[in-house]
């Protein structure tokens, strides 16, 4: 190598080091932008029924008083850095959630116009929340409602002819809401127009079940996704992805998906043991497969490892502003614990897209303890007569 070549090499190396890291959501925006609406409502697979993961913590809502600290993004690195061993001490407890992350928070009433409790489940579009209304205990005819954030109005969509559990799987896409019911040990996958209407059965088939002659059989449900003009489902027991046209027709299996479970449309994979992520991810639209970083719990773009979050491709790493990361929601939000040098503790949500963190409760307060509900696409908890919902408005 001559002197000119060496100068050019060093110049290009310095320029490359200054190139900013790719946006966290770039991979998903490129591969699934056309079907992004159908990703909502997908939940991690469980053994018996569909898996909305419910994180229950006895907590106290922290109400801040006096001047609030300025919210600034946390520093990031452009490559993996050594993880920190032992408890992480933060210089300051995070500011309130609404101050730190106002663009990803919405409030939804906890009561529908009929006076019954409304539970949010997923987003039909960035400004419309889909949820259900059901009496306490067994309700043979629960209802689906949509709530428009801009007009603050409800719309009744459908009345179902079977009970619906809080963990019931629903998916949205192609102008329909897809859901399923178990009838005499058969799974019936149905659709409802997003504008409302009577449920219509698209396909039915025998459910997978565990036979128990003493206590009764356990019937396994399915996980659902909608995209590319089709409804996809995977058994919560054995996995394997199947498909049928949204309009109905002959169902078929998706080649190369044996043992895989629907994760977050258009991705299918194998759930990890702690159910916080998935491995062996396959893109059902493009056929792309993703590599799995060692010793990490990964969503599609981001992974958690120790006290860091890192991009799956290793191009960027972020030191988490706290300990015990318990969830990676919407491939963006990390739920974690914080403690400062004075021993004050809090629970917070860290946004990987903006590198900002906001607290949602602290044990130092005297308020009643809320429950944080954690799915793959959103988090929500009760505050007074509202649900506080954290979600990615770009999904």
N, C-alpha and C positions, 0 to 999 in steps of 0.2 A: 504494500500500500504506500503510494507516494504522499508528499506533504499535502497536496491539494485534496486528495481523497480523505485524508485524516481530518482536515478542517471541515469538509462537508459532512463527514460522519458525525463529528461532535455537534455541529450546528443542527442537523436533523434530530439528533437525540435530545438536545435541549428543547427544541420546538415540540417534539412529541410529548415530553414531560409536562408541558404547559397546556396540552389539550384537555379540556374538562371531561369528566366522566360522563358516560351516557346517562340520560334521564332514567330513573328506576323503572318507569312504566313503558320504556321504548319497545322492549321485546314483545310485550303483550299487545301494545297498540298496533304494531306491525302485523302480527300474526292473526289477531282476532278482532280487529276493528269492525269488520262487517257484521260480526255476530255478538258484539259485546253486550247487547241487551239481554241475551239468553243466558249469560253467565250468572245473573243474579239468582239468589235463592239456593244455589248449590251448597250442599253441606257435606262435611266429611262423613264417610261411611261408618256405621256402627254395626254391631253383630245382629241386632234384632230389628230395630226400626231405624229410619233414617236419622242421620246424626247431627242435628243442631247441638253443638257443644255448649253446655250451659255452665259458665263459671260462676260459682256461688261463693261470695266472700262476705263475711260480716264486717261491714265498713260503716264509716260515718262521712256524710257529704261535707266537704270543707267549704265554708263560706268565707271568702277573703274580705278583709276590711282594711281601709287605709290605702295608701299609694301602692300600686302594683308594679312589679319589676318589668323592665322592658324585655319583650320577647325577641330573642335573636336566635338564628339557626345555630346548631351545634357544628363544630368542625368535623370534616370528613377526610378520609385518606383515599388515595387512588389505588391502593393495593392492600393485600392482607397484612395485618400487623399482629404482633403477639397478643393473645387474649390475657386479660387480667385475672390473676388468681386471688381468691378470697373476696370478702364483701367489698362492693364498690361504694365509696362515700362521695356524695355529690356536694358541690359547694353551696348550692341553693336548691331547695325544693321547687319543683316546677310551678309556674304560674297557673291560674285556673284554666281549665280546658277551653272555655269560651274565649278567653283572651289569647291563648296560644294558637288555637286551631279553629278560628271562627268559620272558615269556608267549608269545613267538612262536618259541621254540626247542624242538625235540624231538630225541631221540637214537634212532636205529634201528640194529639189528644189521646188520653187513655180511655175515653168513653165515646162510643158511636152515637149517632142521633137517636137510636132506639133505647138509649140509656144503659146498654150493656157494655162490658169491658172490651176494648179493642186492643189486640196484640199485633204489632208489626211483624212482618215476616221477610219481605224483600222489596226491592224497588222495581216497579213496572218501567219507569223511565226516571231520569234524574230528579224530577219534581213530583213523582207520584208514588206513594207508598202503598203496597198491598199488605193486607192483614186480615185477620178473622175475628169474628165475634162469636163467643160461645159462653153458655151458662156455666157456672161453676159445677164441676163434676161432669157427669155424663149428659151430653146434649145430642139427641138424635138428629137434629137439623141445624147445625152451625151455619154461619153466613160468612161470605167473603165480601169485604169492603175495600174500596180504594180511597185514599186521602190525598187531595191535591194541596201541595204546600203553598202555592202562590195564592190560591183563592181561599184556602183554609176550609175547604168543603169536603164532605164525604159523598161517596156514591156506592150504592148497593150493587154488587156484581152478580151474586148467585147465592142460592140456598142449597146446601148439600143434603143428601139423603143418608148420610152416615156420619158418625162422630169423627172429629178431627183432633189429633193430639198436638200439643205445642211443638213436637219434634217432627211433624208430618212434612214430607218433602214436597216442595213446589218449585217450578222453574218457569221462566218467562222468556218468550222469544217468538218470532214469526207471527206476532199478533195474537198469541194465545197464552193462557196460563195452563201449564200441565201439572197434573197431580194424580195420585193413585188411591185406590181403596182395595181392601181385602174382602172378598165375598166368597164364603164357603171354600176357603183355602185357594182361591184363584185371585190373582192380581189383575185389576182392571185399571188401565191407564186411560185417563180422560183429559179432555181439554175444555176450556171456557174462554170465549173471546175476552180480550183485555178490556173491552168496552162493556162487558157483562152479557149474560145469557145462560141458558141451561147447559149443564155439563153433558158432554158427549163422549161415549166410550170409543177410543181409537183402536185398542187392541187389548186382549185378555189372554192369560196363560196361567198354568199351575204355579203356585208360589212354592219357593223352597221352604222346607220346614224341618224342624227337629222333632222326631216322634218321641213322645213321652206318655206311655200308657197310664202312668200314675198321676202326674200333675197336668196332663194335657199338652198337646203339641204347641211348639213355638213356631209361628209363621214369620218368615223373614221378608221385610219390605224391600223396596228398590230405591236407588238414587236416580234422579232425573236431570236431563238437560235438553234444551231445544236450540237447534241451529241448523243452517244449511238446508232448510226445508224439511227437517226430520226431527223426530223425538228420539232421544237416546235414553237408555236405562241400563243399570247394572245391579245385579243382585247384591244385597248387603251381606250375603253369606259367602258365596263362591266367587263373586266378581264375574268378569266377562261382560263386554259391552254389546248391547243389541240396539236395533234401530227400526223405525217404521216411519213412513211419510206422515207429515202432520195431518194431511187429509185422510189418512187411513190407507190400509193396504196390507201386503204381506210383510210380516216382520222378518228380519235377518240378523245374523250376528256380524259384528265388525271384525274383519280379519286382523289377527295379531294382537287381540286384546284379552286373551285368555288370562284369567286371574286378576285383571285390572279392574279398578273401580273408578267411576266418574269422580273427578276432583273439582275442577272449576272450568267450565266450558271455555275452550274446546279440549281441555286436557283430561286424560285418564291416567291413573298410575296405581301403585301399590301403597296403601296407607302405612305409615310408620307405626311402630309399637305404641308410641304415646299419642298417636292420632293428631299430631300437630303439623304434619306435613305429608308429603308423598314422594316416592322414588319411582324410577323407571317411567317417567312421564312421557306420554305419547299424545301428539296433537292430532285429534280426530279429523280436523279439516285438511291439514297439510301433510300428515305423516311424519312430521319432525319428531325426533326423540332427543331428550335432554340428558346430559351427563349429570351424575350425582356427586357433589363434593363429599369428601370423606368427613365423617364425624360432624355432620351438620343436619339440621332439620329444615327442610326447604319447602317453600311454595314454588311458584313458577319462576319468578325472577329473583327473589330474595331468599336467603337462608339465615338461620340463627345458629351461632356456634359460640358457646361460652358467653362472654360479655360483649360480643360483637354481632352485628348483622353484616352480611356480605352478599354481594351479587353472586348468583350461581356461577357465572363465568369467571369469577375471581377478579373482575376489573375494578371493584370498589368495595371498601369496607368502612363501616361506621361504628365507632365506640358507642355502646348503648349507655344512656344516662341513668343507669339503675341496674338492679339485679333481678334474677329469677324471671327472665322473659317467658311468659306462659302461653302466649298466643301470637300468631302472625296472621292478621285478618286483612282480607282484600289485597294480599301481597303488598301491604303498605303500612299497617298499624301494628305496633308491638305493645302488648300489655306487660308492664313491669312494675317492680317495687323500687322505692327510693328511701334513702336515709341520709340525713346530713350530719355534719360534725357534732351537732348538739344532740344527736340521737332522735330527732324528729323524723317520723315515718309518714309515707304517703304512697298511694298507688297512682300510676300515671300511664298515659298513652303516648307513645313516641311515633311520630309520622316520618317514615323513611323518605317520602317525597320532598318534604320541606326541611327535614332535619330539625323539627321543633317538637317540643314535648309539653304536655299539659296535664295537670293533676285533675283527677275526678273525685277523689276522696282522701281523707286523712283520719287517722285514729285519734288525733288530738281534738277533734270536734265532738260535740255532744248530740249531734243529730242522729236520727234513725239510720240504720245501715241498709243501703240499697243492694240489689243483686245485679251483677254485670252479666248480661247474656251475650255470648260470643259465638258468632257463626263464621262462615268463611268469607262473607261479603260485608257484614256490618256488626257493630256492637251497639247495645242499647241498655238503658237502665231507667228506673222510675225517679222522677223528681216532682213532687206535688201531684198535680193533675195532668202532667205531661210525661211522655217518653222522650228522653234525650237520646238521639240516634247519631252515631258516628259512622260515616260511610264515605266512599270515594265518589264524588259527584261526576267524575269523568268516565265511570264504568257503565 
